[in-house]
Amino acid sequence: MPSETMNSMLFASATDVAVPHVPATRERAKPLYFSLYQNPQAHLDEARAYVADQVAAVQALPADLPSNIAELPAWVEERTDAVGAQYREYLAARKNGAPRRYFTCRAHALYFIKAVAPTKLVDGAWLYGLLKHWDNPAYHELIKTYLEELGEGAPSKNHVTIYRKLLATHGCEGWEHLDEDHFVQGAIQLALGHNTEHFLPEVIGYNLGYEQLPLHLLITSYELNEFGIDPYYFTLHVTVDNAASGHAQKAVQALTQLMPRVGDREAFYRRVLDGYRLNDIGASTTSCIAEFDLQAELVNILAAKSGVGKNMHSDYCRVAGRSVNDWLALPSQIPDFLAALEKAGWIKRGEEVEHSRFWRLVQGEKAEMFGVFNAYEQQVLRDWIQSAPGGERAEGPRLLTWRARQRTLDNLGEHADRSAHFPERGLIRRHPRLEAPDNELRLLEEKVAGAAGKQEAMELLGALMSPEVHHTAAGLMATRMYTRLFDA
């Protein structure tokens, strides 16, 4: 069980934690996120204040957890059954011709991948601070969950590594420029992970909520696959979060084991509920999906490029009597510029993209604007051109699902055509082992071997398993070594 010092923290309200006063605004999420990722030790007080403020903000929100922890296993089972039933209804509806529930086009699906990146790139961070309790069985279920989030040191299973590859494969850069709301969950996770001693009940509650299987995870996995996008990151969470033996079950076991035997159990559980509620603030999967607007996204992309593009075109490049440089001089003119391109016949909405002269400038052999738009931006432009304002849409060639594409590639072997839309599986699943200088890895081995004892070795390894380091070559190696020592 926790030490007496920790117990004194457990039974105080999270909002009573002694930290410098910082105004309780969500606008702090984004700077705090990057501060904790780059130099966490310098921002611990700020992180504690942020968590305390967010806890205070969510206390009025409802929580559907049972009042008696003995009822939690049944609650998890009922919740899982309900999600399963809803998913079966979704599949039946799709089979009978219903449209996709979440994604209107491939660009929409890729936007979602980018929009949730701030959260996915710190996956599991809220549990990091528990590594130091490796010798206390009460913490083992939570530590095992963290190790599994890190893939136990295997690059192909490390959740952050998988997501980073997914972003890179589809050109989904620029997530750092998302607005504040997209960083709230990531900031909470990092702040909890670096202040676990202050917020243990909240960490337990947050973990309990985060590890339940949501319906949106099943549906997004299904629809990403339909668009030829590898859903592995998402399907992996369907399996590891299962209620029978996965993270959902471990979350319940952890609460049971860490619930104090002496002291105010009700106060502890109230803080667990607060941590559970923290899952409900900031941008979510469904809000990120709902906020997508194809026209607005294209305008944003062109506006971001206009700062450079306004000086790069010759005077003879004219649309509606104005030079392209003139059109790009002010980002606010982008919607009118697109309308002028369409009116002049450079863009033919509702038709296949190859019919548009502007598209041929962007994509194709000897395209004059080759390299200006990355894969994601090209997909946005493609989907916008093919969707007419009235709703008509030129679908173009039918896409194979991700899984069908992989079966085809596996069957064809070296003769397969591995296009940009369907990169080979290895880019995400079997990419080469992340390398670090051999001397760095040898030095790590030597330091662990020279440790005075297991405690010192685990502390050394744990420091390399922080959210900002664990997906590097040294962090992955440290995770493998920590896992072996932990299981020994």
C-alpha positions as CSV (number, residue, x, y, z in Angstrom):
1,M,0.0,0.0,0.0
2,P,1.1,3.6,-0.3
3,S,3.4,5.1,2.3
4,E,2.1,7.3,5.1
5,T,3.3,10.4,3.3
6,M,1.4,9.3,0.2
7,N,-1.7,8.5,2.2
8,S,-1.8,12.1,3.5
9,M,-1.9,13.2,-0.1
10,L,-4.5,10.7,-1.1
11,F,-7.1,11.9,1.3
12,A,-6.6,15.6,0.6
13,S,-8.7,17.0,-2.2
14,A,-6.8,17.3,-5.5
15,T,-7.8,21.0,-5.5
16,D,-6.1,21.4,-2.1
17,V,-2.6,20.5,-3.5
18,A,-0.2,23.3,-2.6
19,V,0.8,24.8,-5.9
20,P,1.3,28.3,-7.2
21,H,-1.9,29.9,-8.4
22,V,-2.4,29.9,-12.2
23,P,-5.6,31.0,-13.8
24,A,-7.9,28.1,-14.6
25,T,-8.1,28.4,-18.4
26,R,-8.0,25.8,-21.1
27,E,-5.7,28.2,-23.0
28,R,-2.8,26.8,-21.0
29,A,-3.2,23.3,-22.5
30,K,-1.1,23.8,-25.6
31,P,2.0,25.5,-24.1
32,L,1.9,23.1,-21.1
33,Y,1.7,20.1,-23.4
34,F,4.9,21.1,-25.2
35,S,6.6,22.3,-22.0
36,L,6.0,18.9,-20.3
37,Y,7.1,17.1,-23.4
38,Q,10.4,19.0,-23.8
39,N,11.4,19.7,-20.1
40,P,9.0,18.2,-17.6
41,Q,11.0,18.8,-14.5
42,A,10.9,22.6,-15.0
43,H,7.1,22.7,-15.2
44,L,5.9,20.3,-12.4
45,D,4.3,23.1,-10.4
46,E,2.5,24.4,-13.4
47,A,1.3,20.9,-14.3
48,R,0.0,20.3,-10.7
49,A,-1.9,23.5,-10.9
50,Y,-3.4,22.6,-14.2
51,V,-4.6,19.3,-13.0
52,A,-6.1,20.8,-9.9
53,D,-7.9,23.4,-12.0
54,Q,-9.3,20.8,-14.4
55,V,-10.5,18.6,-11.6
56,A,-12.3,21.6,-10.1
57,A,-13.9,22.2,-13.5
58,V,-15.2,18.6,-14.0
59,Q,-16.6,17.9,-10.5
60,A,-20.1,18.9,-11.6
61,L,-20.1,16.6,-14.5
62,P,-22.0,13.3,-14.2
63,A,-20.1,10.0,-13.8
64,D,-21.7,6.7,-14.6
65,L,-19.5,4.6,-12.3
66,P,-21.3,2.5,-9.7
67,S,-21.1,3.8,-6.1
68,N,-19.8,0.5,-4.9
69,I,-16.5,-0.8,-6.4
70,A,-17.7,-4.4,-6.0
71,E,-20.1,-3.6,-8.8
72,L,-17.3,-2.5,-11.2
73,P,-16.7,-5.9,-12.9
74,A,-20.4,-6.1,-13.8
75,W,-20.4,-2.5,-14.9
76,V,-17.5,-3.2,-17.3
77,E,-19.2,-6.3,-18.7
78,E,-22.5,-4.5,-19.2
79,R,-20.8,-1.6,-20.9
80,T,-18.9,-3.9,-23.2
81,D,-22.0,-5.8,-24.1
82,A,-23.8,-2.6,-24.9
83,V,-21.0,-1.4,-27.1
84,G,-20.9,-4.8,-28.9
85,A,-24.7,-4.6,-29.5
86,Q,-24.4,-1.1,-30.9
87,Y,-21.6,-2.2,-33.2
88,R,-23.5,-5.1,-34.5
89,E,-26.4,-2.7,-35.3
90,Y,-23.9,-0.4,-37.1
91,L,-22.6,-3.4,-39.2
92,A,-26.1,-4.5,-40.1
93,A,-27.1,-1.0,-41.2
94,R,-24.0,-0.7,-43.3
95,K,-24.7,-4.1,-44.9
96,N,-28.2,-2.8,-45.8
97,G,-26.8,0.2,-47.5
98,A,-26.4,2.8,-44.8
99,P,-23.6,5.4,-45.4
100,R,-20.5,5.7,-43.3
101,R,-21.3,7.1,-39.9
102,Y,-18.1,9.1,-39.4
103,F,-16.1,9.8,-42.5
104,T,-17.5,11.5,-45.6
105,C,-14.3,11.1,-47.7
106,R,-10.8,9.9,-47.4
107,A,-9.5,13.4,-46.5
108,H,-12.0,13.4,-43.6
109,A,-10.5,10.2,-42.2
110,L,-6.9,11.6,-42.6
111,Y,-8.0,14.8,-40.9
112,F,-9.2,12.8,-37.9
113,I,-5.8,11.1,-37.7
114,K,-4.1,14.4,-37.5
115,A,-6.7,16.0,-35.2
116,V,-6.3,13.4,-32.5
117,A,-2.5,13.3,-32.8
118,P,-1.7,15.4,-29.7
119,T,-3.5,12.7,-27.5
120,K,-2.3,9.6,-29.4
121,L,1.4,10.8,-29.3
122,V,1.4,10.6,-25.5
123,D,-0.5,7.4,-25.2
124,G,-0.3,5.9,-21.7
125,A,1.6,9.0,-20.3
126,W,-0.7,9.2,-17.3
127,L,0.8,6.0,-15.9
128,Y,4.5,6.9,-16.3
129,G,5.0,8.0,-12.7
130,L,4.0,4.5,-11.4
131,L,7.2,2.9,-12.7
132,K,9.0,3.6,-9.5
133,H,6.6,1.3,-7.6
134,W,7.8,-1.8,-9.5
135,D,8.4,-3.7,-6.2
136,N,4.8,-3.1,-4.9
137,P,2.3,-5.7,-6.2
138,A,-0.6,-3.3,-5.7
139,Y,0.7,-1.2,-8.6
140,H,1.6,-4.1,-10.9
141,E,-1.6,-4.0,-13.0
142,L,-1.1,-0.4,-13.9
143,I,2.6,-0.8,-14.6
144,K,1.8,-3.8,-16.9
145,T,-0.7,-1.5,-18.7
146,Y,2.0,1.1,-19.2
147,L,4.5,-1.5,-20.5
148,E,1.9,-2.7,-23.0
149,E,1.3,0.8,-24.2
150,L,5.0,0.9,-24.8
151,G,4.9,-2.4,-26.6
152,E,7.2,-3.8,-24.0
153,G,10.0,-2.3,-26.0
154,A,9.1,-3.7,-29.5
155,P,8.9,-0.9,-32.1
156,S,6.1,-2.7,-33.9
157,K,3.9,-2.7,-30.8
158,N,4.9,0.7,-29.2
159,H,1.7,2.7,-29.6
160,V,3.5,6.1,-30.1
161,T,5.8,4.6,-32.7
162,I,2.9,3.1,-34.6
163,Y,1.0,6.4,-34.6
164,R,4.1,8.5,-35.6
165,K,4.5,6.2,-38.6
166,L,0.8,6.5,-39.5
167,L,1.1,10.3,-39.5
168,A,4.3,10.2,-41.6
169,T,2.9,7.7,-44.1
170,H,-0.1,9.9,-45.0
171,G,1.6,13.4,-44.8
172,C,-0.5,14.3,-41.7
173,E,2.0,16.9,-40.5
174,G,1.1,20.2,-38.9
175,W,-0.8,18.8,-35.9
176,E,1.3,21.1,-33.8
177,H,-0.8,24.0,-35.1
178,L,-4.2,22.6,-34.0
179,D,-6.1,24.8,-31.5
180,E,-6.0,24.6,-27.7
181,D,-8.9,22.2,-27.3
182,H,-7.0,19.4,-29.1
183,F,-4.2,19.5,-26.5
184,V,-6.3,19.3,-23.3
185,Q,-6.3,15.5,-23.1
186,G,-2.6,15.3,-23.9
187,A,-1.8,18.0,-21.3
188,I,-3.8,16.2,-18.7
189,Q,-2.1,12.9,-19.4
190,L,1.4,14.3,-19.3
191,A,0.6,16.3,-16.1
192,L,-0.8,13.3,-14.3
193,G,2.2,11.1,-15.4
194,H,4.7,13.6,-14.0
195,N,2.7,14.2,-10.8
196,T,1.4,10.7,-9.9
197,E,2.4,11.1,-6.2
198,H,0.0,14.0,-5.9
199,F,-2.8,12.6,-8.0
200,L,-2.8,8.8,-7.5
201,P,-6.7,8.5,-7.1
202,E,-7.2,10.7,-10.2
203,V,-4.7,8.6,-12.2
204,I,-6.6,5.4,-11.2
205,G,-9.9,7.0,-12.2
206,Y,-8.6,8.5,-15.4
207,N,-7.2,5.1,-16.4
208,L,-10.5,3.4,-15.5
209,G,-12.3,5.6,-18.0
210,Y,-9.7,5.7,-20.7
211,E,-9.3,1.9,-20.9
212,Q,-13.0,1.1,-21.5
213,L,-13.9,0.0,-25.0
214,P,-15.8,2.8,-26.8
215,L,-18.1,2.4,-29.8
216,H,-16.2,5.0,-31.8
217,L,-13.0,2.9,-31.7
218,L,-14.7,0.0,-33.5
219,I,-16.4,2.3,-36.0
220,T,-13.3,4.3,-36.8
221,S,-11.3,1.1,-37.3
222,Y,-13.9,-0.2,-39.7
223,E,-14.2,3.0,-41.8
224,L,-10.4,3.7,-41.9
225,N,-9.9,0.2,-43.4
226,E,-12.6,1.0,-46.0
227,F,-10.5,4.0,-47.1
228,G,-7.4,2.0,-47.5
229,I,-5.8,3.4,-44.3
230,D,-4.1,1.0,-42.0
231,P,-6.3,0.7,-38.8
232,Y,-3.8,-1.2,-36.8
233,Y,-3.2,1.4,-34.2
234,F,-7.0,1.5,-33.5
235,T,-7.6,-2.3,-33.7
236,L,-4.7,-2.8,-31.4
237,H,-6.6,-0.9,-28.8
238,V,-9.7,-2.9,-29.4
239,T,-7.7,-6.0,-28.4
240,V,-5.6,-4.7,-25.5
241,D,-8.5,-2.9,-23.9
242,N,-10.7,-6.0,-23.7
243,A,-12.8,-6.6,-20.6
244,A,-11.8,-10.2,-20.2
245,S,-8.1,-10.0,-19.7
246,G,-7.0,-6.6,-21.1
247,H,-6.5,-3.0,-19.8
248,A,-10.2,-2.6,-18.9
249,Q,-9.9,-5.5,-16.5
250,K,-6.5,-4.4,-15.1
251,A,-8.0,-0.9,-14.4
252,V,-10.7,-2.4,-12.2
253,Q,-8.1,-4.7,-10.4
254,A,-5.8,-1.7,-9.8
255,L,-8.6,0.3,-8.1
256,T,-9.5,-2.7,-5.9
257,Q,-5.8,-3.2,-4.9
258,L,-5.0,0.5,-4.3
259,M,-8.2,1.4,-2.5
260,P,-7.1,2.2,1.1
261,R,-8.0,-0.2,3.9
262,V,-7.6,2.4,6.5
263,G,-8.8,6.0,6.2
264,D,-11.5,7.7,4.3
265,R,-12.4,5.3,1.5
266,E,-15.2,7.5,0.3
267,A,-12.9,10.5,-0.1
268,F,-10.5,8.4,-2.1
269,Y,-13.3,7.1,-4.4
270,R,-14.6,10.7,-4.9
271,R,-11.2,11.6,-6.3
272,V,-11.2,8.5,-8.5
273,L,-14.5,9.8,-9.9
274,D,-12.9,13.2,-10.5
275,G,-10.1,11.4,-12.5
276,Y,-12.7,9.4,-14.4
277,R,-14.5,12.7,-15.4
278,L,-11.2,14.2,-16.7
279,N,-11.8,12.0,-19.8
280,D,-14.8,14.1,-20.8
281,I,-13.1,17.5,-21.4
282,G,-11.2,18.8,-24.4
283,A,-11.5,17.5,-28.0
284,S,-12.7,14.0,-28.4
285,T,-12.8,11.5,-31.2
286,T,-16.3,12.4,-32.1
287,S,-15.8,16.2,-31.8
288,C,-12.7,16.0,-34.0
289,I,-14.7,14.1,-36.6
290,A,-17.6,16.5,-36.4
291,E,-15.5,19.6,-36.8
292,F,-14.2,18.7,-40.3
293,D,-15.3,20.9,-43.1
294,L,-13.8,20.0,-46.5
295,Q,-14.0,23.5,-48.0
296,A,-12.6,25.2,-44.9
297,E,-9.7,22.7,-44.7
298,L,-8.7,23.4,-48.3
299,V,-8.9,27.1,-47.7
300,N,-6.7,26.7,-44.6
301,I,-4.1,24.7,-46.5
302,L,-3.9,27.3,-49.3
303,A,-3.9,30.2,-46.9
304,A,-0.9,28.6,-45.1
305,K,1.0,28.3,-48.4
306,S,0.1,31.7,-49.6
307,G,2.8,33.4,-47.6
308,V,5.4,31.8,-49.8
309,G,3.3,31.3,-52.9
310,K,2.4,35.0,-53.3
311,N,5.9,35.7,-54.6
312,M,6.5,32.6,-56.7
313,H,4.4,33.0,-59.8
314,S,5.1,34.8,-63.0
315,D,2.9,37.7,-64.1
316,Y,1.6,35.7,-67.0
317,C,-0.1,33.3,-64.5
318,R,-3.5,35.1,-64.4
319,V,-6.9,34.0,-63.3
320,A,-10.0,36.3,-63.9
321,G,-7.7,39.1,-65.0
322,R,-5.5,39.0,-61.9
323,S,-2.1,37.5,-61.3
324,V,-1.8,34.5,-59.0
325,N,0.6,36.4,-56.8
326,D,-2.2,39.1,-56.4
327,W,-4.8,36.4,-55.5
328,L,-2.4,34.9,-52.9
329,A,-1.4,38.3,-51.4
330,L,-4.1,38.1,-48.8
331,P,-5.2,34.7,-47.2
332,S,-8.8,36.1,-47.0
333,Q,-9.0,36.0,-50.8
334,I,-8.5,32.2,-51.0
335,P,-12.2,31.4,-51.2
336,D,-12.7,33.9,-54.1
337,F,-9.6,32.5,-55.8
338,L,-11.0,29.0,-55.7
339,A,-14.3,30.3,-57.1
340,A,-12.4,32.1,-59.9
341,L,-10.4,28.9,-60.8
342,E,-13.7,27.0,-61.0
343,K,-15.4,29.7,-63.1
344,A,-12.4,29.8,-65.5
345,G,-12.5,26.0,-66.0
346,W,-9.2,25.3,-64.2
347,I,-11.2,23.2,-61.7
348,K,-14.2,21.1,-62.6
349,R,-16.1,20.2,-59.4
350,G,-18.0,17.0,-59.3
351,E,-15.8,15.3,-61.9
352,E,-12.7,13.1,-61.6
353,V,-9.7,15.1,-60.7
354,E,-7.8,14.3,-63.9
355,H,-10.4,16.5,-65.8
356,S,-9.1,19.6,-63.9
357,R,-6.2,21.5,-65.2
358,F,-5.3,22.7,-61.8
359,W,-5.0,19.1,-60.5
360,R,-2.6,18.3,-63.3
361,L,-0.4,21.1,-62.2
362,V,-0.2,19.5,-58.8
363,Q,0.0,15.8,-59.6
364,G,1.4,13.9,-62.5
365,E,4.4,13.5,-64.7
366,K,6.3,16.8,-65.0
367,A,3.6,18.6,-62.9
368,E,4.7,22.2,-62.5
369,M,3.7,22.3,-58.8
370,F,5.1,18.9,-57.9
371,G,6.0,18.8,-54.2
372,V,4.0,21.8,-53.2
373,F,1.3,19.7,-51.6
374,N,2.0,16.7,-49.4
375,A,-0.1,13.5,-49.5
376,Y,-2.7,14.7,-47.0
377,E,-3.1,18.1,-48.8
378,Q,-3.4,16.4,-52.1
379,Q,-6.2,14.2,-50.7
380,V,-8.1,17.2,-49.4
381,L,-7.8,18.9,-52.9
382,R,-8.8,15.7,-54.6
383,D,-11.9,15.2,-52.5
384,W,-12.9,18.8,-52.8
385,I,-12.7,18.8,-56.6
386,Q,-14.6,15.5,-56.8
387,S,-17.4,16.7,-54.5
388,A,-19.7,19.2,-56.3
389,P,-21.4,21.9,-54.2
390,G,-24.8,20.3,-54.8
391,G,-23.7,17.0,-53.3
392,E,-22.8,15.1,-56.5
393,R,-19.6,13.3,-56.3
394,A,-17.2,11.6,-58.7
395,E,-15.9,8.7,-56.7
396,G,-13.1,7.8,-59.2
397,P,-11.7,4.2,-59.1
398,R,-13.0,2.0,-56.3
399,L,-10.6,1.8,-53.4
400,L,-9.6,-1.6,-52.0
401,T,-9.8,-1.8,-48.2
402,W,-6.5,-1.8,-46.3
403,R,-6.8,-5.5,-45.5
404,A,-7.7,-6.4,-49.1
405,R,-4.8,-4.4,-50.4
406,Q,-2.4,-6.1,-48.0
407,R,-3.6,-9.6,-49.1
408,T,-3.0,-8.6,-52.7
409,L,0.5,-7.3,-51.9
410,D,1.3,-10.4,-50.0
411,N,0.2,-12.6,-52.8
412,L,2.0,-10.7,-55.5
413,G,5.2,-10.3,-53.5
414,E,7.9,-8.3,-55.2
415,H,5.7,-7.7,-58.3
416,A,3.1,-5.7,-56.4
417,D,2.4,-2.1,-57.3
418,R,2.9,-0.2,-54.0
419,S,1.2,3.1,-54.6
420,A,1.3,6.2,-52.4
421,H,-2.3,5.6,-51.3
422,F,-1.5,2.1,-50.1
423,P,2.0,2.0,-48.8
424,E,3.4,-1.4,-48.0
425,R,2.6,-2.9,-44.6
426,G,6.3,-2.6,-43.6
427,L,6.1,1.2,-43.3
428,I,4.0,0.8,-40.2
429,R,4.1,-2.8,-39.0
430,R,7.5,-4.1,-40.0
431,H,9.6,-1.0,-40.3
432,P,13.3,-1.5,-39.6
433,R,14.4,-1.3,-36.0
434,L,14.9,2.2,-34.8
435,E,18.6,2.7,-34.6
436,A,20.7,4.7,-32.2
437,P,24.5,5.0,-32.1
438,D,25.9,1.6,-30.9
439,N,27.9,3.3,-28.2
440,E,24.7,4.8,-26.7
441,L,23.1,1.4,-26.4
442,R,26.3,-0.2,-25.2
443,L,26.6,2.6,-22.6
444,L,23.1,1.9,-21.4
445,E,23.8,-1.8,-21.0
446,E,27.0,-1.0,-19.1
447,K,25.2,1.4,-16.7
448,V,22.5,-1.2,-16.0
449,A,25.1,-3.9,-15.5
450,G,27.1,-1.7,-13.1
451,A,24.1,-0.7,-11.0
452,A,24.4,-1.3,-7.3
453,G,21.2,-3.3,-7.3
454,K,17.8,-3.8,-8.9
455,Q,16.4,-0.6,-7.4
456,E,19.1,1.5,-9.0
457,A,18.8,-0.3,-12.3
458,M,15.0,0.2,-12.4
459,E,15.4,3.9,-11.7
460,L,17.9,4.3,-14.5
461,L,15.6,2.4,-16.9
462,G,12.5,4.2,-15.8
463,A,14.0,7.6,-16.6
464,L,14.3,6.5,-20.2
465,M,10.7,5.3,-20.4
466,S,9.1,8.8,-20.0
467,P,6.5,9.9,-22.6
468,E,9.0,12.0,-24.5
469,V,11.7,9.3,-24.7
470,H,10.3,5.8,-24.7
471,H,9.7,5.6,-28.4
472,T,13.4,6.3,-29.2
473,A,16.0,3.5,-29.7
474,A,17.3,4.0,-26.2
475,G,13.8,4.2,-24.7
476,L,12.7,1.0,-26.5
477,M,15.8,-0.8,-25.2
478,A,15.3,0.5,-21.7
479,T,11.7,-0.7,-21.9
480,R,12.7,-4.2,-22.9
481,M,15.3,-4.4,-20.1
482,Y,12.8,-3.0,-17.5
483,T,10.2,-5.5,-18.6
484,R,12.5,-8.4,-18.2
485,L,13.6,-7.2,-14.7
486,F,10.0,-6.5,-13.8
487,D,8.9,-10.0,-14.8
488,A,11.9,-11.7,-13.1
